[in-house]
Amino acid sequence: MQTRRRTTTAVHERSAPRRHRPLFASHPAIRIPVERIIAERRWIHALVTAGVSPRDREDVVQAVLMAAWMAVEEGRYRPDPSVDPRRALRGWLHGIVWRKVGHHGQRACVRREIPVADPWRVHPEPPRDDEFLVAARERLLAVRLALSRLPQRDRQMLALCAAGHGVREVARTLGMPSSTAAREIGRARRRLRFLLGR
């Protein structure tokens, strides 16, 4: 009895994972003028304040602007045409900021060490009151910007929690079970931490 050998081509085709092209790759590349990127400098600086020390923030902002401009020149800016142009640009820039801030702390030039003869006698100079005020204002701006990007329900739950209300009170106010409120509050906090780069 003759048996028919089964070719393995179809098997490999079925078992091999398909590589799907990212969604953004289906959109055409757009070359925008560098002035549009520079116009978002203050917005980028507000995002950078969440995870970078004051002495390095300007360097990270410059790195973000340079990386964005190079990506546009290389044809890697492919926004969705159905999205508002500025919203699409800011969403794309947010990814670049997130990567640059994440890699910044691991760079060798950031880990500064000053050798001294007796390190136990060295006391860091306390910052001045105006430095505290500037840092607090920048932090507040970053938090406000992050909150503005959250859904309205997340902002309501975080505002109630910040006012001292417990999970049961939040659930009663928003008309949901306590288990759902606890899960949604945790999710809202994770989203806020992500937007703050923490």
Backbone hydrogen bonds, N-H to C=O, Kabsch-Sander energy under -0.5 kcal/mol:
donor,donor_aa,acceptor,acceptor_aa,energy
5,R,3,T,-0.6
7,T,5,R,-0.6
12,H,8,T,-2.7
13,E,9,T,-2.2
14,R,10,A,-2.0
15,S,11,V,-2.7
16,A,12,H,-2.4
20,H,18,R,-0.9
25,A,22,P,-0.8
26,S,23,L,-1.4
27,H,24,F,-1.4
30,I,77,Y,-2.7
32,I,30,I,-0.8
36,R,33,P,-1.4
37,I,33,P,-0.7
38,I,34,V,-2.4
39,A,35,E,-1.9
40,E,37,I,-1.3
41,R,38,I,-1.8
44,I,40,E,-2.4
45,H,41,R,-2.8
46,A,42,R,-2.0
47,L,43,W,-1.5
48,V,44,I,-2.3
49,T,45,H,-1.6
50,A,47,L,-1.1
51,G,48,V,-1.3
52,V,48,V,-1.0
56,D,53,S,-1.5
57,R,53,S,-0.8
57,R,54,P,-0.5
60,V,56,D,-2.0
61,V,57,R,-2.5
62,Q,58,E,-2.3
63,A,59,D,-2.1
64,V,60,V,-2.4
65,L,61,V,-2.5
66,M,62,Q,-2.5
67,A,63,A,-2.6
68,A,64,V,-2.6
69,W,65,L,-2.3
70,M,66,M,-2.5
71,A,67,A,-2.2
72,V,68,A,-2.2
73,E,69,W,-2.3
74,E,70,M,-1.8
75,G,72,V,-1.4
76,R,71,A,-2.9
78,R,76,R,-0.9
83,V,80,D,-1.8
88,A,84,D,-2.8
89,L,85,P,-2.3
90,R,86,R,-2.6
91,G,87,R,-2.3
92,W,88,A,-2.0
93,L,89,L,-2.7
94,H,90,R,-2.3
95,G,91,G,-1.1
96,I,92,W,-1.3
97,V,93,L,-2.7
98,W,94,H,-2.5
99,R,95,G,-1.9
100,K,96,I,-2.6
101,V,97,V,-2.8
102,G,98,W,-1.7
103,H,99,R,-2.2
104,H,100,K,-1.3
105,G,101,V,-0.9
106,Q,103,H,-0.7
107,R,104,H,-1.4
110,V,107,R,-1.0
111,R,107,R,-0.9
112,R,110,V,-1.8
121,R,118,D,-1.5
122,V,119,P,-1.0
132,F,128,R,-1.8
133,L,129,D,-2.1
134,V,130,D,-2.4
135,A,131,E,-2.5
136,A,132,F,-2.4
137,R,133,L,-2.3
138,E,134,V,-2.4
139,R,135,A,-2.3
140,L,136,A,-2.5
141,L,137,R,-2.3
142,A,138,E,-2.2
143,V,139,R,-2.3
144,R,140,L,-2.6
145,L,141,L,-2.4
146,A,142,A,-2.3
147,L,143,V,-2.7
148,S,144,R,-2.0
149,R,145,L,-0.7
149,R,146,A,-0.8
150,L,147,L,-1.3
155,R,151,P,-2.0
156,Q,152,Q,-2.3
157,M,153,R,-2.2
158,L,154,D,-2.4
159,A,155,R,-2.2
160,L,156,Q,-2.2
161,C,157,M,-2.3
162,A,158,L,-2.4
163,A,159,A,-1.5
164,G,161,C,-1.5
165,H,160,L,-2.2
170,V,166,G,-2.3
171,A,167,V,-2.6
172,R,168,R,-2.5
173,T,169,E,-2.4
174,L,170,V,-2.4
175,G,171,A,-1.0
176,M,171,A,-2.3
181,A,177,P,-2.3
182,A,178,S,-2.6
183,R,179,S,-2.0
184,E,180,T,-2.7
185,I,181,A,-2.6
186,G,182,A,-2.0
187,R,183,R,-2.0
188,A,184,E,-2.4
189,R,185,I,-2.4
190,R,186,G,-2.0
191,R,187,R,-2.2
192,L,188,A,-2.2
193,R,189,R,-2.4
194,F,190,R,-2.2
195,L,191,R,-2.2
196,L,192,L,-1.8
197,G,193,R,-0.5
197,G,194,F,-1.0
198,R,193,R,-2.5
